[in-house]
């Protein structure tokens, strides 16, 4: 939770896009005895992955991998309901951590968050239905940034520029005192 340019409450879990991919790989192996790679899992996540369905659509896609028993190549059709099941645990971890963090937020700031919302960034935030699920679970509006994949790098660059400017200001101030 950031307020007035500083971090008020911080928390971090190692769950995001890569963990979502790993969960898909593991689920498909357990349920269908099909070995797929991280790239295939990411493609599944992007095309039909979801944290919460709208109930009306059940997208499907064909995947290819290696049969875990025979070692031969095999095709399989997977649907968005199965992908949601695969992602259930890592998505729950993300939602639970958001709730824990909100629970540790001072009441004055919590009121602002309820009014202004939670801002989601990063590639994992692009999972279909995740923002809707977090909003439903917390009762807080959720905003997905315009460029979620780029915002971390852009923000780090802006922070670096601010740090550089602060260092320059400090040098000027120190030189004035000499």
C-alpha positions as CSV (number, residue, x, y, z in Angstrom):
1,X,0.0,0.0,0.0
2,X,1.6,3.3,-1.1
3,X,0.5,6.6,0.2
4,X,2.2,10.1,-0.1
5,X,5.1,8.6,-2.1
6,X,6.0,6.0,0.5
7,X,5.2,2.4,1.3
8,X,2.8,2.0,4.2
9,X,2.1,-1.7,4.2
10,X,4.3,-4.2,2.2
11,X,3.9,-7.8,1.5
12,X,5.3,-10.1,-1.2
13,X,4.6,-13.6,-2.3
14,X,6.3,-15.5,-5.1
15,X,3.1,-16.2,-7.1
16,X,2.4,-14.8,-10.5
17,X,2.7,-15.6,-14.2
18,X,5.4,-18.2,-13.9
19,X,3.6,-20.0,-11.0
20,X,0.4,-19.9,-13.0
21,X,2.3,-21.6,-15.9
22,X,3.7,-24.2,-13.5
23,X,0.3,-25.0,-12.1
24,X,-1.0,-25.6,-15.6
25,X,1.9,-27.9,-16.5
26,X,1.4,-29.9,-13.2
27,X,-2.4,-30.2,-13.6
28,X,-2.2,-31.4,-17.2
29,X,0.4,-34.0,-16.2
30,X,-1.7,-35.2,-13.2
31,X,-5.1,-35.2,-15.0
32,X,-4.2,-36.3,-18.5
33,X,-0.7,-37.9,-18.2
34,X,0.5,-35.3,-20.8
35,X,3.8,-33.5,-20.4
36,X,3.9,-30.0,-21.8
37,X,6.5,-27.3,-21.5
38,X,6.4,-23.8,-19.9
39,X,5.8,-22.1,-23.3
40,X,2.8,-24.3,-24.0
41,X,1.4,-23.6,-20.5
42,X,1.9,-19.8,-21.0
43,X,0.1,-20.0,-24.4
44,X,-2.8,-21.9,-22.6
45,X,-2.9,-19.3,-19.9
46,X,-3.0,-16.4,-22.3
47,X,-5.6,-17.9,-24.7
48,X,-8.1,-19.6,-22.4
49,X,-6.7,-19.1,-18.9
50,X,-9.1,-17.5,-16.3
51,X,-9.5,-16.9,-12.6
52,X,-13.3,-16.6,-12.8
53,X,-15.6,-17.5,-15.6
54,X,-18.6,-15.6,-16.8
55,X,-20.5,-18.9,-16.9
56,X,-21.4,-18.5,-20.5
57,X,-18.3,-19.4,-22.3
58,X,-16.1,-22.4,-22.2
59,X,-13.2,-21.8,-24.6
60,X,-11.2,-24.8,-25.9
61,X,-7.9,-25.3,-27.5
62,X,-5.8,-28.1,-28.7
63,X,-2.4,-28.8,-27.0
64,X,0.4,-31.1,-27.9
65,X,2.9,-32.8,-25.7
66,X,4.5,-36.1,-24.7
67,X,2.4,-38.9,-23.2
68,X,3.9,-39.5,-19.8
69,X,3.3,-43.3,-20.0
70,X,4.2,-44.1,-23.6
71,X,6.7,-41.3,-24.3
72,X,4.9,-40.7,-27.7
73,X,3.7,-37.4,-28.9
74,X,0.0,-36.8,-28.3
75,X,-2.7,-34.2,-28.8
76,X,-5.3,-33.2,-26.2
77,X,-8.2,-30.7,-26.2
78,X,-8.4,-28.6,-23.0
79,X,-11.1,-26.2,-22.0
80,X,-11.2,-23.0,-19.9
81,X,-12.9,-24.7,-17.0
82,X,-10.1,-27.2,-16.6
83,X,-7.5,-24.3,-16.8
84,X,-9.4,-22.5,-14.1
85,X,-9.2,-25.6,-12.0
86,X,-5.5,-25.8,-12.6
87,X,-5.0,-22.1,-11.6
88,X,-7.3,-22.4,-8.5
89,X,-4.5,-22.7,-5.9
90,X,-2.1,-19.9,-7.1
91,X,-5.1,-17.6,-7.7
92,X,-6.3,-18.3,-4.2
93,X,-2.8,-17.4,-2.8
94,X,-2.9,-14.1,-4.6
95,X,-6.4,-13.2,-3.5
96,X,-5.6,-14.3,0.1
97,X,-2.5,-12.1,0.2
98,X,-4.4,-9.1,-1.1
99,X,-6.9,-9.6,1.7
100,X,-4.2,-10.0,4.3
101,X,-2.5,-6.8,3.1
102,X,-5.8,-4.8,3.1
103,X,-6.4,-6.2,6.7
104,X,-3.0,-4.6,7.8
105,X,-3.7,-1.3,6.2
106,X,-4.4,1.7,8.5
107,X,-8.2,2.6,8.6
108,X,-7.6,6.1,7.1
109,X,-5.9,4.6,4.0
110,X,-8.3,1.7,3.8
111,X,-11.1,4.3,3.3
112,X,-9.1,5.8,0.4
113,X,-8.6,2.3,-1.1
114,X,-12.3,1.5,-0.9
115,X,-13.0,4.8,-2.7
116,X,-10.2,4.8,-5.3
117,X,-9.5,1.1,-5.7
118,X,-6.6,-1.3,-6.1
119,X,-4.3,-0.9,-9.0
120,X,-3.0,-4.2,-10.5
121,X,0.2,-4.4,-12.5
122,X,2.5,-7.0,-14.0
123,X,1.8,-9.8,-16.4
124,X,0.0,-12.0,-13.9
125,X,-2.7,-9.2,-13.6
126,X,-3.7,-9.9,-17.2
127,X,-5.2,-13.3,-16.3
128,X,-8.8,-13.1,-17.4
129,X,-11.2,-12.6,-14.5
130,X,-8.5,-12.0,-11.8
131,X,-9.4,-8.3,-11.3
132,X,-13.1,-9.2,-11.1
133,X,-12.4,-12.0,-8.6
134,X,-10.2,-9.7,-6.4
135,X,-12.9,-7.0,-6.5
136,X,-15.6,-9.6,-5.6
137,X,-13.5,-11.0,-2.7
138,X,-12.5,-7.7,-1.2
139,X,-15.4,-5.4,-2.0
140,X,-12.9,-2.9,-3.5
141,X,-12.8,-1.7,-7.1
142,X,-9.8,-3.0,-9.1
143,X,-8.1,-1.1,-11.9
144,X,-5.8,-2.8,-14.4
145,X,-3.1,-0.5,-15.6
146,X,-2.8,0.3,-19.3
147,X,0.5,-1.5,-19.9
148,X,0.8,-4.1,-17.1
149,X,3.9,-5.8,-18.6
150,X,5.8,-2.5,-18.9
151,X,4.8,-0.6,-15.9
152,X,7.3,-2.2,-13.5
153,X,10.2,-1.3,-15.8
154,X,8.8,2.2,-16.5
155,X,8.3,2.8,-12.8
156,X,11.8,1.6,-11.9
157,X,13.2,4.0,-14.6
158,X,11.2,6.9,-13.1
159,X,12.4,6.0,-9.6
160,X,16.0,5.9,-10.9
161,X,15.5,9.4,-12.4
162,X,14.1,10.7,-9.2
163,X,17.0,9.1,-7.2
164,X,19.5,10.6,-9.7
165,X,17.9,14.0,-9.3
166,X,18.0,13.7,-5.5
167,X,21.7,12.8,-5.7
168,X,22.4,15.8,-7.9
169,X,20.4,18.1,-5.5
170,X,22.4,16.7,-2.6
171,X,25.7,17.4,-4.4
172,X,24.6,21.0,-5.1
173,X,23.6,21.4,-1.5
174,X,26.8,20.0,-0.2
175,X,28.9,22.2,-2.5
176,X,27.0,25.3,-1.3
177,X,28.0,24.4,2.3
178,X,31.7,24.0,1.5
